[in-house]
Amino acid sequence: MQEYWDLVSRVASTHRPVIVRRGSADVVALIAVEHLALLQEIVAQQEAERLAAQVDWAHAAQTFPPPQEWLAGDEPKPF
């Protein structure tokens, strides 16, 4: 048990992740709490991409076109 507390202390002091393995399988990943928000953002982005891949975008664009006021107006033109 002490070895796990040593790993937690090492992660806390170095801010570097540690992967704990048993045999050839990854058991747990220890990360610094500062990295948790970034990890959650990455997981959310992956989920959003997975859901977006399921949408028929051509059909959605025809069925639910954007309001014309979104397209009207003087937007900055880069070119």
N, C-alpha and C positions, 0 to 999 in steps of 0.2 A: 504494500500500500504506500509505503514511503516513496518508492520510485515514481509513482504517479504524482505525488505532491512535488517531487523534484522536477518533473516535467512541467507541471503547471507553473512552478516558480521560474523555470527557464524561459517559458513562453512569455510570462509577465515581464521578466527583466530584459529579454532580448527583442521582444515584439516579433519574433519569427515563429511561424507555425510549426507544429510537430505532428507527425502522423504516427499513431501507435498501431503496431502490427502484431498480430498473434499468428504464428505460422506464416502463411503467405497471404493472409487476408488483412486488409485495413480494418481496424476495429473502431478507431475514433480519431478525429482531427481536433487538435487544440489550437485555437487562434487567439490572438490578442483581441480584447473587446473593441479596440479602435477599428479593427478590420471587419467587425460584424455588420455594420451598416453597408459597407461596400459589398460584402458577400450577399446580403439580402437583396441589394439592388441588382446584382448579376443574376441571381436566381429569378427575380421578378422579370428582368429583361428576357431571359430565356423562355419563361412561361408566356410572355406577351408575343414573342416570335412564334412559339408553337401554336398559339391560338390564331394569330394572324395568318398562318399558313393554311388554316382550315377555312378561311373566308373566300368565297367566290367574289373577288374584287370587281370584276366586270359587271356582274349582276348587281352588286351592291351600289355601284356608281350609277347604274341606270335606274334602280329602284329608289335610291335615296340620294339624289344629286345635292350638292351643297347649295345653300341659299345664294341667290344672285348678288346680294349685297356683299358677300364674301369676296366676289370676283370684281366688283366695281370699286372704283376709287383710284387714287394716285399712289400706287405703291412704289417704293424705290426700285429702280431697274438697274441691275449691276452692269448691263451692257447696252 
